[in-house]
Structure formats: C-alpha cells, structure tokens
Amino acid sequence: AYALEGDNWVYTLAGFGKAVTFKQANGSLTIGSGTRAQGLTATGGDVRITVDGGGLTVADNISAAGSVALQATSITAAAKVTTAGAKVTLEAAGAMHLYGEVDAGTGTVVLASGSSVNQTGAIKADSLALRGQAVFQRNGSGNHVRALAGEGQWIEYTQAEDLTIGTVDGIHGLTATAAFVKVNVTDGALKIEQAVSANAAVELSAAALELDATITSAAR
C-alpha cells in the first residue's frame, strides 16, 4: 500500500499496489503513464487522490478493489474509473467533465460540484447521487443506475432502463434550486418514490410512470 500525504508536487502520477493514497497541495495533477505503470490500480483497497490547489485529469484508467475518492479544484476524466462494487466519489470545487466511463458495479457513485458537471461517458452503478450547487447534465450514452437522487441548480438525466427517484447517500429525491429538472427514461419505467421539485419546469418522460411522491414546479 502507498500513502503519500506530504508536501507533494508532481505533474503525472501512475502506480499499482494494495491501496493508493496521494495528496498534493498545489499544481495540477494528471493520472497517466509511468515507466512501469499505467493509470492507478489498487488490488486490495482504496484509491484516494486529493489535489487541493489545482485540477485533476484522469488520462489513464483508475481501478480499485475498494472505493475510489477523487477531490480537486476541477476534474476532467477522459479514462475509465471502476470499483468492484464500492463507492466512487468525485468532488470538484469547480467544473467536472466526465468523458470516460464511471463504473461502481453494485456500489454508489457520488458527484459533487460547486459549478457544473457535464458527462458524455456512461455511469454504471446501483445508485447515483448528485450533490452541490451545480448544473448537472448527465446525458451520456449507456447510463445505467437503479436509483437517482440529487440537488443542484438544474438537473438533467437520461438513461434507457428502469429508474427510481429515491434516497441515495442521504439525499432525498431531486431538487433544482435555480431552474428545471428533466429526467428521460427512453425504454423503461420511471418510479418517483421521493419528492421532485424545481424552480422552473419539471419534465419526466418514460415508457411507464409511477408517482408515489409529490412533484412541485415554480413554473407558471
């Protein structure tokens, strides 16, 4: 296991071990390729990367037997992030761009941002939580989660299979504080188990719709 939590400052990080923890106070960091490693692999534990004063770019795959936690000023993930059924947490003070797949298996994915989250890569997990005062646009091809909950300025989410709006990671339902909530289930059923509210329109689209909680819209 590797735990590097001192006054680190590197441009590129790669490695493998039982678990990987790395903290950097200043400067941007890229998860990339080294002379003997590509990306980050934790064979028996967690991957935890913190970049307090810069952006984090995931250019090569991250995989862990345990959880994955990435925290930075901004996050751009162009490669795959996977766990064996544990939690994946991506937290950015600013913008987050997800071009690669995020796969937590039977675990939970938590996306937290203070600005915006844009996604084109698929998210696969048992449940997905959206946290923070961000604009969440989650329209990547191949999204597949069982349950969704979130809070943000506006929330837009699309997937093909059945979806439940429920409780995930302590968040109940969907709340958009500044604009709309749009959820589109193209080929499956959408079940509303927790409240959905928006400061603008609420648009819910699915092959079948079951309402077991309130829907509130400030749109006139």
One Martini backbone bead per residue (centre of mass of N, CA, C, O) as a GRO file, in nm:
protein
  220
    1ALA     BB    1   0.100   0.034   0.017
    2TYR     BB    2   0.015   0.384  -0.052
    3ALA     BB    3   0.112   0.693   0.147
    4LEU     BB    4   0.103   1.026   0.009
    5GLU     BB    5   0.088   1.325   0.242
    6GLY     BB    6   0.268   1.546   0.171
    7ASP     BB    7   0.464   1.792  -0.007
    8ASN     BB    8   0.344   1.754  -0.297
    9TRP     BB    9   0.481   1.778  -0.658
   10VAL     BB   10   0.323   1.670  -0.946
   11TYR     BB   11   0.218   1.586  -1.279
   12THR     BB   12   0.249   1.261  -1.267
   13LEU     BB   13   0.046   0.961  -1.198
   14ALA     BB   14   0.151   0.618  -1.120
   15GLY     BB   15   0.015   0.288  -1.015
   16PHE     BB   16   0.058  -0.006  -0.789
   17GLY     BB   17  -0.147  -0.167  -0.529
   18LYS     BB   18  -0.334  -0.222  -0.262
   19ALA     BB   19  -0.305   0.098  -0.203
   20VAL     BB   20  -0.398   0.456  -0.277
   21THR     BB   21  -0.245   0.761  -0.145
   22PHE     BB   22  -0.283   1.114  -0.254
   23LYS     BB   23  -0.130   1.440  -0.189
   24GLN     BB   24  -0.189   1.786  -0.313
   25ALA     BB   25  -0.160   2.138  -0.285
   26ASN     BB   26  -0.019   2.205  -0.572
   27GLY     BB   27  -0.111   2.182  -0.866
   28SER     BB   28  -0.149   1.986  -1.125
   29LEU     BB   29  -0.293   1.653  -1.206
   30THR     BB   30  -0.200   1.338  -1.367
   31ILE     BB   31  -0.341   1.040  -1.468
   32GLY     BB   32  -0.103   0.814  -1.604
   33SER     BB   33   0.218   0.738  -1.731
   34GLY     BB   34   0.481   0.523  -1.669
   35THR     BB   35   0.744   0.304  -1.683
   36ARG     BB   36   0.555   0.066  -1.498
   37ALA     BB   37   0.277   0.234  -1.534
   38GLN     BB   38  -0.092   0.254  -1.569
   39GLY     BB   39  -0.225   0.439  -1.385
   40LEU     BB   40  -0.451   0.311  -1.126
   41THR     BB   41  -0.401   0.034  -0.882
   42ALA     BB   42  -0.611  -0.141  -0.641
   43THR     BB   43  -0.611  -0.474  -0.518
   44GLY     BB   44  -0.714  -0.423  -0.177
   45GLY     BB   45  -0.838  -0.118  -0.203
   46ASP     BB   46  -0.793   0.219  -0.217
   47VAL     BB   47  -0.854   0.532  -0.395
   48ARG     BB   48  -0.684   0.848  -0.297
   49ILE     BB   49  -0.731   1.181  -0.434
   50THR     BB   50  -0.567   1.504  -0.361
   51VAL     BB   51  -0.626   1.847  -0.495
   52ASP     BB   52  -0.624   2.158  -0.361
   53GLY     BB   53  -0.465   2.365  -0.603
   54GLY     BB   54  -0.602   2.190  -0.850
   55GLY     BB   55  -0.621   1.991  -1.116
   56LEU     BB   56  -0.779   1.683  -1.243
   57THR     BB   57  -0.650   1.425  -1.461
   58VAL     BB   58  -0.792   1.139  -1.633
   59ALA     BB   59  -0.598   0.953  -1.869
   60ASP     BB   60  -0.604   0.692  -1.694
   61ASN     BB   61  -0.694   0.429  -1.539
   62ILE     BB   62  -0.912   0.349  -1.257
   63SER     BB   63  -0.868   0.092  -0.999
   64ALA     BB   64  -1.066  -0.088  -0.738
   65ALA     BB   65  -1.152  -0.292  -0.473
   66GLY     BB   66  -1.248  -0.043  -0.357
   67SER     BB   67  -1.257   0.274  -0.329
   68VAL     BB   68  -1.319   0.602  -0.489
   69ALA     BB   69  -1.139   0.924  -0.434
   70LEU     BB   70  -1.190   1.248  -0.585
   71GLN     BB   71  -1.011   1.565  -0.527
   72ALA     BB   72  -1.069   1.902  -0.665
   73THR     BB   73  -1.105   2.188  -0.832
   74SER     BB   74  -1.090   2.000  -1.090
   75ILE     BB   75  -1.246   1.757  -1.329
   76THR     BB   76  -1.096   1.531  -1.578
   77ALA     BB   77  -1.243   1.240  -1.739
   78ALA     BB   78  -1.109   1.021  -2.001
   79ALA     BB   79  -1.125   0.772  -1.826
   80LYS     BB   80  -1.159   0.495  -1.633
   81VAL     BB   81  -1.376   0.427  -1.342
   82THR     BB   82  -1.333   0.159  -1.096
   83THR     BB   83  -1.521  -0.088  -0.908
   84ALA     BB   84  -1.611  -0.367  -0.678
   85GLY     BB   85  -1.886  -0.228  -0.541
   86ALA     BB   86  -1.814   0.053  -0.458
   87LYS     BB   87  -1.736   0.375  -0.399
   88VAL     BB   88  -1.775   0.678  -0.600
   89THR     BB   89  -1.592   0.992  -0.558
   90LEU     BB   90  -1.658   1.316  -0.703
   91GLU     BB   91  -1.478   1.629  -0.620
   92ALA     BB   92  -1.558   1.974  -0.709
   93ALA     BB   93  -1.537   2.314  -0.687
   94GLY     BB   94  -1.578   2.303  -0.984
   95ALA     BB   95  -1.552   2.161  -1.265
   96MET     BB   96  -1.697   1.869  -1.450
   97HIS     BB   97  -1.555   1.613  -1.674
   98LEU     BB   98  -1.714   1.322  -1.837
   99TYR     BB   99  -1.576   1.090  -2.080
  100GLY     BB  100  -1.564   0.853  -1.907
  101GLU     BB  101  -1.618   0.574  -1.738
  102VAL     BB  102  -1.838   0.502  -1.453
  103ASP     BB  103  -1.783   0.204  -1.237
  104ALA     BB  104  -1.954   0.056  -0.941
  105GLY     BB  105  -2.159  -0.146  -0.989
  106THR     BB  106  -2.314  -0.208  -0.673
  107GLY     BB  107  -2.262   0.079  -0.617
  108THR     BB  108  -2.180   0.424  -0.558
  109VAL     BB  109  -2.231   0.745  -0.707
  110VAL     BB  110  -2.060   1.060  -0.640
  111LEU     BB  111  -2.146   1.399  -0.736
  112ALA     BB  112  -1.946   1.697  -0.670
  113SER     BB  113  -2.034   2.051  -0.725
  114GLY     BB  114  -1.985   2.420  -0.769
  115SER     BB  115  -2.080   2.421  -1.088
  116SER     BB  116  -2.027   2.169  -1.314
  117VAL     BB  117  -2.174   1.874  -1.493
  118ASN     BB  118  -2.031   1.691  -1.760
  119GLN     BB  119  -2.156   1.417  -1.979
  120THR     BB  120  -2.059   1.120  -2.200
  121GLY     BB  121  -2.005   0.906  -2.017
  122ALA     BB  122  -2.080   0.634  -1.849
  123ILE     BB  123  -2.303   0.536  -1.580
  124LYS     BB  124  -2.238   0.267  -1.338
  125ALA     BB  125  -2.488   0.167  -1.094
  126ASP     BB  126  -2.701   0.144  -0.839
  127SER     BB  127  -2.624   0.453  -0.755
  128LEU     BB  128  -2.702   0.818  -0.772
  129ALA     BB  129  -2.536   1.122  -0.662
  130LEU     BB  130  -2.620   1.473  -0.644
  131ARG     BB  131  -2.394   1.737  -0.533
  132GLY     BB  132  -2.471   2.065  -0.508
  133GLN     BB  133  -2.435   2.392  -0.682
  134ALA     BB  134  -2.509   2.261  -0.974
  135VAL     BB  135  -2.483   2.166  -1.310
  136PHE     BB  136  -2.662   1.880  -1.433
  137GLN     BB  137  -2.539   1.683  -1.717
  138ARG     BB  138  -2.674   1.344  -1.779
  139ASN     BB  139  -2.628   1.223  -2.124
  140GLY     BB  140  -2.496   0.960  -2.144
  141SER     BB  141  -2.419   0.688  -2.300
  142GLY     BB  142  -2.521   0.410  -2.095
  143ASN     BB  143  -2.677   0.459  -1.860
  144HIS     BB  144  -2.683   0.268  -1.527
  145VAL     BB  145  -2.933   0.294  -1.282
  146ARG     BB  146  -3.155   0.247  -1.019
  147ALA     BB  147  -3.084   0.516  -0.848
  148LEU     BB  148  -3.192   0.867  -0.788
  149ALA     BB  149  -3.025   1.166  -0.652
  150GLY     BB  150  -3.062   1.538  -0.605
  151GLU     BB  151  -2.871   1.857  -0.604
  152GLY     BB  152  -2.929   2.175  -0.781
  153GLN     BB  153  -2.980   2.403  -1.019
  154TRP     BB  154  -2.973   2.168  -1.238
  155ILE     BB  155  -3.141   1.867  -1.382
  156GLU     BB  156  -3.007   1.616  -1.615
  157TYR     BB  157  -3.142   1.289  -1.723
  158THR     BB  158  -3.031   0.977  -1.896
  159GLN     BB  159  -3.196   0.658  -1.974
  160ALA     BB  160  -3.321   0.340  -2.058
  161GLU     BB  161  -3.380   0.216  -1.794
  162ASP     BB  162  -3.493   0.166  -1.510
  163LEU     BB  163  -3.610   0.418  -1.260
  164THR     BB  164  -3.540   0.564  -0.931
  165ILE     BB  165  -3.664   0.812  -0.721
  166GLY     BB  166  -3.479   0.856  -0.421
  167THR     BB  167  -3.236   0.741  -0.187
  168VAL     BB  168  -2.898   0.890  -0.178
  169ASP     BB  169  -2.661   0.962   0.035
  170GLY     BB  170  -2.893   1.146   0.196
  171ILE     BB  171  -3.068   1.196  -0.058
  172HIS     BB  172  -3.390   1.335  -0.153
  173GLY     BB  173  -3.447   1.321  -0.447
  174LEU     BB  174  -3.525   1.620  -0.645
  175THR     BB  175  -3.336   1.943  -0.665
  176ALA     BB  176  -3.400   2.266  -0.819
  177THR     BB  177  -3.302   2.599  -0.742
  178ALA     BB  178  -3.300   2.756  -1.055
  179ALA     BB  179  -3.449   2.534  -1.236
  180PHE     BB  180  -3.462   2.232  -1.384
  181VAL     BB  181  -3.621   1.905  -1.433
  182LYS     BB  182  -3.479   1.625  -1.626
  183VAL     BB  183  -3.627   1.303  -1.711
  184ASN     BB  184  -3.510   1.022  -1.921
  185VAL     BB  185  -3.677   0.713  -2.010
  186THR     BB  186  -3.669   0.551  -2.303
  187ASP     BB  187  -3.735   0.208  -2.218
  188GLY     BB  188  -3.870   0.262  -1.931
  189ALA     BB  189  -3.928   0.300  -1.595
  190LEU     BB  190  -4.066   0.558  -1.371
  191LYS     BB  191  -4.001   0.608  -1.021
  192ILE     BB  192  -4.160   0.806  -0.758
  193GLU     BB  193  -4.049   0.809  -0.412
  194GLN     BB  194  -3.947   1.107  -0.425
  195ALA     BB  195  -3.928   1.425  -0.434
  196VAL     BB  196  -3.996   1.682  -0.687
  197SER     BB  197  -3.811   1.991  -0.750
  198ALA     BB  198  -3.857   2.329  -0.903
  199ASN     BB  199  -3.792   2.664  -1.034
  200ALA     BB  200  -3.922   2.521  -1.274
  201ALA     BB  201  -3.946   2.279  -1.469
  202VAL     BB  202  -4.098   1.946  -1.493
  203GLU     BB  203  -3.952   1.661  -1.674
  204LEU     BB  204  -4.116   1.349  -1.745
  205SER     BB  205  -3.984   1.052  -1.916
  206ALA     BB  206  -4.159   0.744  -2.015
  207ALA     BB  207  -4.302   0.439  -2.067
  208ALA     BB  208  -4.340   0.451  -1.745
  209LEU     BB  209  -4.540   0.596  -1.466
  210GLU     BB  210  -4.471   0.637  -1.105
  211LEU     BB  211  -4.653   0.802  -0.837
  212ASP     BB  212  -4.530   0.841  -0.476
  213ALA     BB  213  -4.483   1.159  -0.504
  214THR     BB  214  -4.410   1.480  -0.515
  215ILE     BB  215  -4.462   1.757  -0.753
  216THR     BB  216  -4.267   2.065  -0.794
  217SER     BB  217  -4.347   2.383  -0.960
  218ALA     BB  218  -4.262   2.732  -1.047
  219ALA     BB  219  -4.402   2.730  -1.299
  220ARG     BB  220  -4.628   2.944  -1.524
   0.00000   0.00000   0.00000
